[in-house]
Amino acid sequence: MQPIKQLSRILDNLADSENYLFALDDLRGALPDAGPGSFKALLSRAQKSGILKRVCKGIYLYQRINYPAGHILFHTAVKLRADAFNYLSLESVLSDAGVISQIPLNWITLMSSGRSHIVDCGEFGHIEYIHTKRKPDDVANQLTYDRECRLWRASVALALLDMKLTRRNTDLVDWSLANELV
């Protein structure tokens, strides 16, 4: 069987609405006998044929299933930093709560135990990780788990504190509403 058909068949069996993003290691595991050059060529063919779509470096979207389009950035953030402590905060949380007037389009902000970094996800948007030295125990009482995003979400009070500690611009914060929610 041709490698592209083999990859397609494996992904047809593995992918569903919960598991539609694949890291390079996931894909390499599907075809362990492919050498580095042939694996790279296979990924290129899979993208050209519409089987896979590159979200960002190392993460691919399997397009042949029904996936939650509005959550691709969140799910990609989880996949990229699965080994770190991450939680949604800053402008993402404050915008969702209506505390800031502008909604960041295609841009999510997370606090992370990993290094600060902005990941360009092309047409999908950007993921901004801001480093924190906090441990999960330090903020556990101010976090809730967001099942749709598959991430921990800061309370408004924690998001405001994160804004101050990271010296982010707070000019757009509606402080009267923020004080009601805190």
N, C-alpha and C positions, 0 to 999 in steps of 0.2 A: 504494500500500500504506500502511496506517495506520502511524504511527511506532512504536507499541508492538509491532506485528507485525514491523516491520523490525528493531527492536532485538532482539527475541526471536530472530529468524532469524540475525542476525549473531552473537549470543552463543552460539547453538546450534553455529555453525560454529567459533567461536574457543575456547570453553571446553572444558577437560578437567580431569583430576584434578590436573594441575600448575598450570593457569591458570584459577582459579575466582574470584579476587579482582580487582576492577576499580576503579581510581581514577576520579574524576570526569573527568579528561582522557581516559582510555581510552574511557569511555562517550560523551563529547562527540565524540570522533573517529569513533565509529560513526555519528553523526548530525550531520555538520558544518553542515547547513542549518538546524537547529533554533535558534531564537532563545533567549535566556536564560530568558524566561518559559515558553515551550513546553517547553524542555528540563527545567526544574524540575518542571513538571506531568507530564511523561513519567516522570521518576524516581518521582514520587509514585504514579502509576498502576502502574508496574512493581513497586513495593513492595506495593501493595494487592492486586495480582493474584498475588503470590508468585513472580514472576520474579526479583526482586532482594531482598536483605535487607541493611539498613544495618548494618555492623559498627561503624564509628565515623565521625566526620566525614570525608567524602571517600572512604571505602572501602566498596564494596558486594560482597556475596557472591552469586554466581549459583547459585541453589538447584537447578536442574534437572539437575545432574550429580552423580556420586558424588565427593565431596571428602573429604579427610582431616580429619574434625571435630576431632580432638585437637590439630591443629597450626594452627588458624585464628589464634590470637594470635601465634604465631611468624611465620607468613607475613605477617600484617598488619604486624608490626613491621618486617619487611624492606621491605615496600611503602611504608610511611610514611617511612622514613629511608633510601631507596635511595642517596641522595647523601652519606651519612655513614659513618664507620667505626663499626661496632657489633659487640659480642660479648656473648653470654650470660655472666652472672657473678653475683656476690653470692648471694642466697638461692636463686635458681633452680638454679645449679650445685651449691651445697652440699647442697641438698635432694636432688637427683638422685644425688649421691654418698653420701647417708646421713649426712652430717656434721652436719646439723641435724635435730632430731627432728620438727619440724613441716613438713608439705608445704604450700607456698603454693598454695591452690586458685585457679585462674583468675587468677593474677597472675604475670607474668614480669618479671624484672629484667635490664636490659642496661646495659652501659657504652657511652657514645656520644660521638662527637666533636661532636655537636649539643648543644643546650641540654638541661638537666634538665627533664623534663616527665612527667606521668602522663597517659596516654590512657585515657579511659573507653570501653570497648568493650561497654557494656551487658551483656546476658546472657552474652557471651563472656568477660568479665573485664576486666583492666587490664594495660596495658603501662607499665612504669616505666623511663624512660631516665634514667641518671645521667651527667652530663657528665664526661668525662675529657680531659685535655690530652695523653695518651699518643698516640704515633703507632704505626701498625701494626708498624713495625720494632722498636719498644721491647718488644713483647709477643709477637711472631710465634712464638717458640720455646715459648710457653706456651698456644698456641691450637690447637685442632683444628676441622676443619670438620664440622658436623653436617648431613648431607644431608637428613634428615627435617625438621629445623627450618629449614634453609636459612640457618643463621647460624653464625658462629664461636663456639666454646665455650671458655671459660677453663678452665685446669687448676684443681684444688682449691687449689693454692698461690696462684695468681693471684687466685682468687675470695676467698680469705682476706685477701690483701693489699688487694684492693679494699674489702673490708669495713672494714678498719682505716683506710685512707686516706679513706674517705667517712664515717667515724665512725658506722657502722651498729652496731646492738645485736648483740653477739656472745654474749649470755647463753645462747642455744640451741645453740651450737656444742659438739659433743662433741670436746674437745681431744685426748683420747687417740686417737680414730679419725682426727682431722685430722692429728695428728703422724705416724701410720702412713702416711697417703696422701701426705704431703709429702715 
